[in-house]
Amino acid sequence: RGRGRRPSRPEGMEVAKSMRGAVHPSSSVRSGAAAAESWRGIKNQGNEVNVVGGNRNEPRLSRLLLAVLIKWVRVLLSVLWVLVGYLFEGLAVTLTVLVAMLDVSIAGAMACCGGKSARSQVLDFPFTAAYANWLQNTLAIAFETVEGRSRRTKALSAEKVERRRVYEEIVTKGLLRGAAAHSLDVASLDPATSQLAFVFTDIEGSTQAQLLDPHGYQEAVLKHDEVIRDALYSNAGTELDTEGDAFRIAFGDVAQAVRFAMDAQRSLLQVSWSKRVRKIRPFRRQKDPSGVVIFAGPRVRMGIHLAKPGEFDMKQHRVFMTPVVTGEGWRLAHLLSECGAGGQVLASDAVCTAIQGRLAECSFPVVRHLGAFALGGEGGPATDVFEVTEGESALLRRKHGELRRCERLAGPSVLGVPRPPEGEVAFVAVRAAVGDADTVVGVARCWQGFCLEGDRELGREVVAFKGIGDAVRFAIALQATLLLTDPGQGNEAGPAAVAIHVSNLSGSRAVLDCLLGVTQAGQTLLSQPAFLGLRPLLASVGHPIVIDMGVHSHPNLGERHQVFEIAPRALKGRGMVFGDLPGTECLSPGARQSPP
């Protein structure tokens, strides 16, 4: 405005006239009338088209028939669903009556023809109880909603968490003792009189990973260092030196060194690695044929060696004032770590000899002999090499190839099963599910048990121990370990029946078989000789709950036997489920039969 040319007087007058005509009422009326006339013409034209060609919005006969057919099918299906429901209810009622009649007939026959012990069990009705359980599960699956399925999934997850908590309370906090709260003071040690356990770690494929993705490799190394140091400090170790992503660590106790290796390998597998780290080829996730993750993130190889007094020397660095370790023991630990593969823990003969009687302090590792090797090739130090793996975990599923950078001198030998004990020993008979046989054998080896015999088809194992303390620890640890077993894939996994008796090898079979025959699933029973040997050792097995079951007589035995029940405190609720011993005659009542 102000920059353009101002219009002349005639042009301005024409503009004003046009503006006045646009807003005049008469002109608005004329425009509305013209629009109405135009709309009537279009409408009439459309009617003519509809008369000639038919209305396109009118539904066809085929569509009407299809809609009626769909509605009829829906009504028919709803009626059939109601009829199926009535049929299922009728079938359930019929089966309930038949099963109840069968149980009543069996109970009447047992009451008339059975003995005193049989008459006390006439009201058990096992068929009715089993049928009720099946019917409840069937109804829950058939009529389960999305909300109900979500609740059931949450309940199963909460149950797994609770089982893990109970297992940790029984085994980790009850049977195992924690490590020292302070780290090892290496500077105060005398190499001439002290021994140290050296652990060397290194990441497999670190050079390739650094070339593929430097930033992703740096991220993985930072998390790796954090995991290694957490396991190091929790097991009272000392970090002597680092070189790139490799650690050199010392422990005052060999059990602490083994626990460190197990904790570090498990923690590295459980870390939630970022997508960028998982894309690096040496750090990719790997599963076994069953779908269990066995590798994730950096794969760390470890070597453990116990250096005896005189096998290492220690000096102080002049600049950094840190301990500098040298010697044959230090070199052997370094060579041992170079022989393994990523995710593998190797131990020398000195380590295996030191932990043979202390497997419980090392968190139940599985030790396997790989053979005798000359480390570093021909002319290097010779030693027997063992692979140490955490039991009952995904680490046990890892498969490694032949050792590298060493020369084999001898093949592997059988390890993990000690020699059978002699004299009076503690015998443990176990009746478990068929799928839990490997678990029973694995836990028995952790407590230095010798498997005498076993029937895998019946799920029965007999294990011998040198002392009653190890036998009871095995029984408690087994019941806690079976809590972590998920039923599925056709295996009726669950708690085991355990019977313990102390005797010599020739006189234990009859008593042990009878005691196991009256033991229920999830229950642990002890004979009187076993309890007398355990009484002074109750504090060393975590102060379990002991219940006097009374004096009983079995038809196959001509003498009386006093029976005791033992259970960890975290599972004391199981005692409310078990009743009297089936198939026996109670001669003297125990704690459960006593008046309140």
C-alpha positions in Angstrom: 0.0 0.0 0.0 1.4 3.4 -1.0 3.8 1.9 -3.6 1.3 0.9 -6.4 -0.3 3.3 -8.9 -3.5 4.8 -7.6 -6.5 4.0 -10.0 -8.1 6.8 -12.0 -11.5 8.1 -11.1 -13.6 6.1 -13.7 -12.0 2.8 -12.6 -12.6 3.5 -9.0 -16.3 4.3 -9.7 -16.7 1.0 -11.5 -15.2 -0.9 -8.6 -17.5 0.8 -6.2 -20.5 0.0 -8.3 -19.5 -3.7 -8.6 -19.1 -3.9 -4.8 -22.5 -2.3 -4.1 -24.1 -4.8 -6.5 -22.5 -7.8 -4.8 -24.0 -7.0 -1.5 -27.4 -5.8 -2.7 -30.3 -8.0 -1.4 -32.0 -8.2 -4.7 -28.9 -9.7 -6.3 -28.7 -12.3 -3.5 -32.2 -13.4 -4.2 -31.6 -13.7 -7.9 -28.5 -15.8 -7.3 -30.3 -18.2 -4.9 -33.2 -18.7 -7.4 -30.7 -19.5 -10.1 -28.9 -22.1 -7.9 -32.2 -23.8 -7.0 -33.3 -24.0 -10.6 -29.9 -25.6 -11.5 -30.2 -28.2 -8.7 -33.7 -29.2 -9.8 -32.4 -29.8 -13.3 -29.6 -32.0 -12.0 -32.0 -34.0 -9.8 -34.4 -34.6 -12.7 -31.5 -35.7 -14.9 -30.5 -38.2 -12.2 -34.0 -39.6 -11.9 -34.1 -40.1 -15.6 -30.9 -42.1 -15.3 -32.3 -44.2 -12.5 -35.4 -45.0 -14.5 -33.5 -46.1 -17.5 -30.6 -48.0 -15.8 -31.9 -48.9 -12.3 -30.7 -47.7 -8.9 -27.2 -48.8 -8.2 -27.6 -48.5 -4.4 -30.4 -51.1 -4.3 -29.0 -54.5 -2.8 -28.8 -57.4 -5.1 -30.6 -60.7 -4.4 -27.4 -62.7 -4.1 -26.1 -60.4 -1.4 -29.3 -60.8 0.6 -29.1 -64.6 0.3 -25.4 -64.6 1.4 -26.2 -62.4 4.5 -29.1 -64.7 5.5 -26.9 -67.8 5.0 -24.1 -66.4 7.2 -26.6 -65.5 10.0 -28.1 -68.9 9.8 -24.7 -70.6 10.1 -23.8 -68.4 13.1 -27.0 -69.4 14.9 -26.4 -73.1 14.1 -22.8 -73.0 15.4 -24.0 -71.3 18.7 -26.6 -74.0 19.1 -24.1 -76.7 18.5 -21.6 -75.1 21.0 -24.3 -75.2 23.7 -25.1 -78.8 22.9 -21.4 -79.7 23.1 -21.3 -78.0 26.5 -24.2 -80.1 27.7 -22.7 -83.2 26.3 -19.4 -82.5 28.0 -21.2 -81.9 31.3 -23.1 -85.1 31.0 -19.9 -87.1 30.2 -18.1 -85.5 33.2 -21.0 -86.4 35.5 -21.1 -90.0 34.2 -17.3 -90.4 34.6 -17.5 -89.0 38.1 -20.2 -91.5 39.1 -18.2 -94.4 37.6 -14.9 -93.4 39.3 -16.7 -92.8 42.6 -18.3 -96.3 42.4 -14.9 -97.8 41.6 -13.3 -96.2 44.7 -16.2 -97.2 46.9 -15.9 -100.8 45.8 -12.2 -100.9 46.4 -12.6 -99.2 49.8 -15.3 -101.8 50.7 -13.1 -104.7 49.6 -10.1 -103.3 51.6 -12.2 -102.8 54.7 -13.5 -106.3 54.6 -10.5 -108.3 53.5 -7.5 -106.0 54.4 -5.5 -105.8 57.5 -5.3 -103.0 60.1 -3.0 -100.9 58.0 -5.3 -101.3 54.9 -8.4 -100.3 56.9 -6.8 -97.0 57.8 -6.4 -96.1 54.1 -10.0 -96.9 52.9 -10.9 -93.2 52.7 -8.0 -92.1 50.4 -10.0 -92.6 47.2 -7.0 -92.3 44.8 -9.0 -92.7 41.6 -11.4 -89.9 42.6 -8.6 -87.5 43.5 -6.7 -88.2 40.2 -9.9 -87.8 38.2 -10.8 -84.5 40.0 -7.3 -83.2 39.2 -7.6 -84.1 35.5 -11.1 -82.6 35.3 -9.9 -79.4 36.8 -7.0 -79.0 34.4 -9.2 -79.9 31.4 -11.8 -77.3 32.3 -9.1 -74.7 32.9 -7.7 -75.3 29.4 -11.0 -75.6 27.6 -12.6 -72.5 29.0 -9.5 -70.3 29.6 -9.8 -66.7 28.6 -7.0 -64.3 27.6 -7.1 -62.7 31.0 -7.0 -66.1 32.7 -4.1 -67.2 30.5 -2.2 -64.0 31.4 -2.8 -64.6 35.1 -1.6 -68.2 34.8 1.6 -67.1 33.1 2.3 -64.6 35.8 1.6 -67.2 38.4 4.1 -69.6 36.8 6.7 -66.9 36.6 6.2 -66.0 40.2 6.5 -69.7 41.1 9.8 -70.0 39.3 11.1 -66.9 41.2 10.0 -68.4 44.5 11.6 -71.7 43.7 14.9 -70.0 42.8 14.7 -68.0 46.1 14.1 -71.2 48.1 17.0 -72.9 46.3 19.3 -70.0 47.1 18.2 -70.0 50.7 18.9 -73.7 51.2 22.0 -74.2 49.1 23.8 -70.9 48.7 23.0 -69.4 52.2 22.5 -72.6 54.1 25.0 -75.2 52.9 27.7 -72.9 51.5 29.6 -70.3 53.5 30.3 -66.9 52.1 33.7 -65.7 51.1 35.8 -63.3 53.1 34.7 -59.6 53.0 38.2 -58.2 52.3 40.6 -58.7 49.4 43.9 -60.5 49.5 46.9 -58.4 50.6 49.5 -59.7 48.2 52.2 -57.4 49.4 52.2 -59.0 52.9 52.8 -62.5 51.6 56.1 -64.4 51.7 56.7 -66.3 48.5 58.8 -68.8 50.4 56.0 -69.9 52.7 52.8 -68.9 50.9 50.8 -70.3 48.0 48.7 -68.3 45.6 46.1 -69.3 43.0 46.6 -67.4 39.8 43.8 -66.8 37.3 44.5 -65.5 33.8 41.6 -64.3 31.5 41.5 -63.3 27.9 38.8 -62.5 25.3 38.7 -64.8 22.3 38.6 -63.0 18.9 39.2 -59.6 20.4 41.5 -58.4 17.6 38.9 -59.3 14.9 36.1 -57.7 16.9 38.1 -54.5 17.2 38.7 -54.4 13.5 35.0 -55.1 12.7 33.5 -52.5 15.0 35.8 -50.4 17.3 33.0 -48.7 19.1 31.0 -51.8 19.7 34.2 -53.6 20.9 34.9 -50.8 23.3 31.4 -51.0 24.7 31.7 -54.8 25.2 35.1 -54.4 26.9 33.8 -51.9 29.4 31.0 -54.2 30.4 33.3 -57.1 30.5 35.7 -55.3 32.9 32.8 -54.5 35.1 31.6 -58.1 35.3 35.2 -59.4 35.9 35.8 -56.9 38.8 32.4 -57.6 40.4 33.2 -61.4 40.5 36.8 -60.6 41.6 35.8 -58.4 44.6 33.0 -60.8 45.7 35.5 -63.6 46.0 38.3 -61.7 47.8 40.8 -61.6 45.0 43.4 -59.1 43.9 43.9 -57.6 40.5 47.6 -57.9 39.8 47.8 -56.6 36.2 45.8 -56.0 33.0 46.9 -56.0 29.4 44.2 -54.8 27.0 41.2 -57.0 27.8 43.2 -59.6 29.7 43.3 -59.8 33.5 45.9 -61.3 35.9 44.3 -62.1 39.3 45.6 -63.7 42.5 43.6 -65.5 45.2 44.8 -66.7 48.6 42.5 -69.8 48.4 42.0 -72.1 45.4 38.3 -72.4 46.2 37.9 -68.7 45.8 39.6 -68.8 42.4 37.3 -71.5 41.1 34.2 -69.7 42.4 35.4 -66.5 40.7 35.7 -68.3 37.4 32.2 -69.8 37.7 30.6 -66.5 38.7 32.3 -64.6 35.9 31.3 -67.0 33.2 27.7 -67.1 34.4 27.5 -63.3 34.7 28.9 -62.8 31.2 26.2 -65.1 29.8 23.4 -63.3 31.7 24.4 -59.8 30.6 21.9 -58.1 28.4 24.3 -57.1 25.6 23.3 -54.4 23.2 22.3 -55.1 19.6 25.5 -53.5 18.3 27.6 -55.9 20.4 25.6 -58.9 19.3 26.2 -58.0 15.7 30.0 -58.4 16.1 30.9 -61.9 14.7 33.0 -63.2 17.6 30.4 -61.9 20.1 27.3 -63.3 18.5 24.7 -65.3 20.5 24.8 -69.1 20.1 22.3 -71.7 21.1 22.6 -75.5 21.5 20.3 -77.9 19.5 17.6 -77.6 22.3 17.4 -73.8 22.0 19.3 -72.9 25.2 21.6 -69.9 24.9 25.2 -71.1 25.7 27.2 -68.1 24.4 26.4 -64.4 24.4 28.8 -61.5 24.2 32.6 -61.8 24.6 33.8 -65.4 25.1 36.4 -65.4 27.8 38.9 -68.2 28.3 40.4 -68.7 31.7 43.3 -70.6 33.2 43.8 -71.5 36.9 46.9 -72.7 38.6 47.9 -73.1 42.2 51.5 -72.0 42.8 53.1 -73.7 45.7 55.7 -72.0 47.9 58.9 -71.4 45.9 57.1 -71.5 42.5 56.7 -67.7 42.3 58.6 -64.6 43.2 57.2 -61.2 44.0 58.7 -57.7 43.8 57.5 -54.2 43.9 57.3 -51.9 40.8 59.6 -48.9 41.3 57.3 -46.4 39.6 53.7 -47.6 40.2 54.5 -49.3 43.5 52.4 -52.4 42.6 53.4 -56.0 43.1 55.1 -57.7 40.1 54.9 -61.5 40.1 57.3 -63.8 38.2 58.3 -67.5 38.4 57.3 -70.9 37.1 53.9 -70.9 38.6 53.0 -67.5 37.1 54.2 -68.7 33.6 52.3 -72.0 33.9 49.0 -70.1 34.6 49.6 -67.9 31.6 50.3 -70.8 29.3 47.3 -72.7 30.6 45.0 -69.8 29.7 46.3 -69.7 26.2 45.4 -73.3 25.6 41.6 -73.0 26.1 38.8 -71.8 23.9 36.4 -68.9 24.5 34.1 -69.6 27.4 36.3 -72.5 28.7 37.9 -72.7 32.2 41.0 -74.8 32.5 42.7 -75.9 35.7 46.0 -77.5 36.4 46.6 -80.8 38.3 47.5 -78.8 41.5 44.1 -77.1 41.4 42.2 -80.3 40.9 44.0 -82.0 43.7 43.3 -79.1 46.1 39.6 -79.0 45.4 38.8 -82.7 45.5 37.7 -82.6 49.1 36.2 -79.1 48.8 33.8 -79.2 45.9 31.0 -77.9 48.0 33.1 -74.7 48.7 33.5 -74.2 45.0 29.8 -74.0 44.3 29.4 -77.6 43.0 31.6 -77.5 39.8 31.8 -80.3 37.3 35.4 -81.3 36.8 36.5 -83.3 33.7 39.9 -84.6 32.9 41.2 -83.6 29.4 44.5 -85.4 29.5 48.2 -84.6 30.1 49.8 -81.9 28.0 53.0 -80.0 27.4 51.9 -76.4 27.6 53.4 -74.1 25.0 54.3 -77.0 22.7 57.2 -79.5 22.9 59.6 -78.8 25.7 57.1 -76.8 27.8 55.9 -77.5 31.3 53.9 -80.8 31.5 50.7 -81.0 33.6 47.4 -82.7 33.7 44.7 -80.3 32.4 41.1 -80.3 33.7 38.0 -78.5 32.5 35.9 -76.9 35.3 32.3 -76.0 34.6 29.4 -74.9 36.7 26.9 -77.7 37.3 23.2 -77.4 36.6 23.5 -74.4 34.2 23.7 -73.6 30.5 27.5 -73.5 30.9 27.5 -77.3 31.1 26.1 -77.5 27.5 29.1 -75.8 25.9 31.2 -78.0 23.6 34.8 -77.1 23.0 37.3 -78.6 20.6 40.9 -79.7 21.1 43.2 -77.6 23.2 45.5 -75.3 21.2 49.2 -74.2 21.7 50.1 -77.5 23.5 51.1 -81.0 22.8 49.1 -84.0 24.1 51.1 -86.4 26.2 48.3 -88.7 27.5 44.6 -89.2 27.0 41.8 -88.4 29.5 40.8 -90.6 32.3 37.5 -91.1 34.2 37.1 -88.4 36.8 34.2 -87.4 39.1 33.4 -90.8 40.6 35.6 -91.5 43.7 36.5 -95.0 44.9 33.7 -96.8 46.8 33.9 -96.3 50.6 34.7 -99.2 52.8 33.4 -100.3 56.2 30.3 -98.6 57.7 29.1 -95.9 55.4 26.0 -93.9 54.8 23.6 -95.2 52.0 21.1 -93.0 50.3 18.3 -94.5 48.2 16.5 -92.1 45.8 13.3 -92.6 43.9 12.8 -89.8 41.4 11.3 -89.1 38.0 13.0 -90.8 35.0 14.1 -87.4 33.6 15.8 -86.5 36.9 18.3 -89.4 36.9 21.2 -87.2 35.5 20.4 -84.6 38.1 20.7 -87.1 40.9 24.0 -88.4 39.7 25.4 -84.9 39.2 24.5 -83.7 42.7 25.9 -87.0 44.2 29.2 -86.4 42.5 29.4 -82.9 43.9 29.2 -84.3 47.5 31.8 -87.1 46.7 29.1 -89.8 46.5 29.6 -93.2 44.8 26.7 -94.5 42.7 26.4 -98.2 43.6 23.5 -99.1 41.4 20.7 -97.6 39.5 17.6 -98.4 37.6 16.9 -95.6 35.1 13.6 -97.1 34.0 12.2 -96.9 37.5 14.1 -93.7 38.5 15.9 -95.4 41.4 19.5 -94.7 42.5 21.6 -95.9 45.4 24.5 -93.7 46.5 27.1 -94.3 49.1 28.9 -91.7 51.2 31.8 -91.9 53.6 29.9 -89.9 56.3 26.4 -89.2 57.3 27.0 -85.5 57.0 27.7 -85.6 53.2 24.7 -88.0 52.8 22.3 -85.5 54.4 23.8 -82.6 52.5 23.3 -84.5 49.3 19.6 -85.2 50.2 18.9 -81.6 51.1 20.7 -80.2 48.0 18.9 -82.7 45.8 15.4 -81.6 47.0 16.4 -78.0 46.5 17.8 -78.7 43.0 14.7 -80.5 41.9 12.7 -77.3 42.6 14.4 -75.8 39.6 13.3 -78.6 37.3 10.5 -77.6 35.0 8.0 -80.4 34.2 7.4 -80.8 30.5 8.1 -82.7 27.4 6.5 -85.8 28.8 8.6 -85.9 31.9 6.8 -86.0 35.2 9.5 -84.1 37.0 9.0 -83.3 40.7 10.3 -83.9 44.2 12.1 -87.1 45.0 11.7 -89.7 47.7 15.0 -90.1 49.7 15.8 -92.7 52.4 19.1 -92.7 54.4 20.6 -95.6 56.4 24.0 -96.1 58.0 25.4 -99.7 57.9 28.0 -101.8 56.2 27.6 -102.9 52.5 26.2 -106.3 53.3 23.5 -105.4 55.8 22.0 -102.3 54.3 19.9 -103.6 51.3 16.8 -104.8 53.2 16.4 -101.9 55.5 17.1 -99.4 52.7 14.5 -100.9 50.4 11.8 -101.0 53.0 12.6 -97.5 54.1 12.4 -96.2 50.5 9.2 -98.1 49.9 7.3 -96.1 52.6 8.9 -92.7 51.7 6.6 -90.3 49.8 7.7 -87.9 47.0 9.4 -84.9 48.5 10.1 -86.6 51.8 13.5 -87.6 53.3 13.5 -90.4 56.0 16.3 -91.5 58.2 16.8 -94.8 60.1 17.7 -94.7 63.7 21.5 -95.4 63.1 21.6 -92.6 60.6 19.9 -90.1 63.0 22.3 -91.0 65.8 25.2 -90.3 63.6 23.7 -87.0 62.4 22.7 -85.6 65.8 26.1 -84.0 66.6 26.4 -82.7 63.0 23.1 -80.8 62.8 24.8 -77.4 62.9 27.0 -78.3 59.9 24.1 -79.2 57.7 22.1 -76.0 58.2 20.0 -76.9 61.3 17.3 -78.8 59.4 14.0 -79.7 60.9 13.9 -83.3 62.4 10.6 -85.0 63.2 10.3 -88.3 65.1 8.0 -90.5 63.1 7.7 -93.2 65.8 8.6 -96.9 65.9 7.2 -99.0 63.0 7.2 -102.6 62.0 7.3 -103.7 58.3 6.0 -107.1 57.1 9.3 -107.9 55.4 11.4 -107.2 58.5 11.2 -109.0 61.8 12.4 -106.2 64.0 11.3 -102.7 65.0 12.6 -99.6 63.4 12.5 -96.0 64.6 12.1 -93.6 61.7 12.9 -89.9 61.5 12.0 -87.3 58.9 14.4 -84.5 58.0 13.7 -81.4 55.9 15.3 -77.9 55.4 13.6 -75.1 57.1 12.7 -73.4 53.8 10.6 -76.5 53.0 9.0 -77.0 56.4 5.6 -76.7 54.8 5.9 -80.1 53.1 5.6 -81.7 56.5 1.9 -80.8 56.6 1.3 -82.9 53.5 2.8 -86.2 54.6 0.8 -88.5 56.8 1.6 -91.8 58.4 4.0 -94.2 56.8 2.0 -96.4 54.4 2.3 -100.1 54.6 3.7 -100.2 58.2 2.3 -100.9 61.6 2.9 -98.1 64.1 4.1 -99.6 67.4 5.0 -96.4 69.2 3.5 -93.0 68.1 5.8 -90.2 67.0 5.6 -86.4 67.0 2.7 -86.3 64.5 0.6 -88.8 66.3 1.0 -87.2 69.7 -2.0 -85.2 71.1 -1.9 -81.4 70.7 
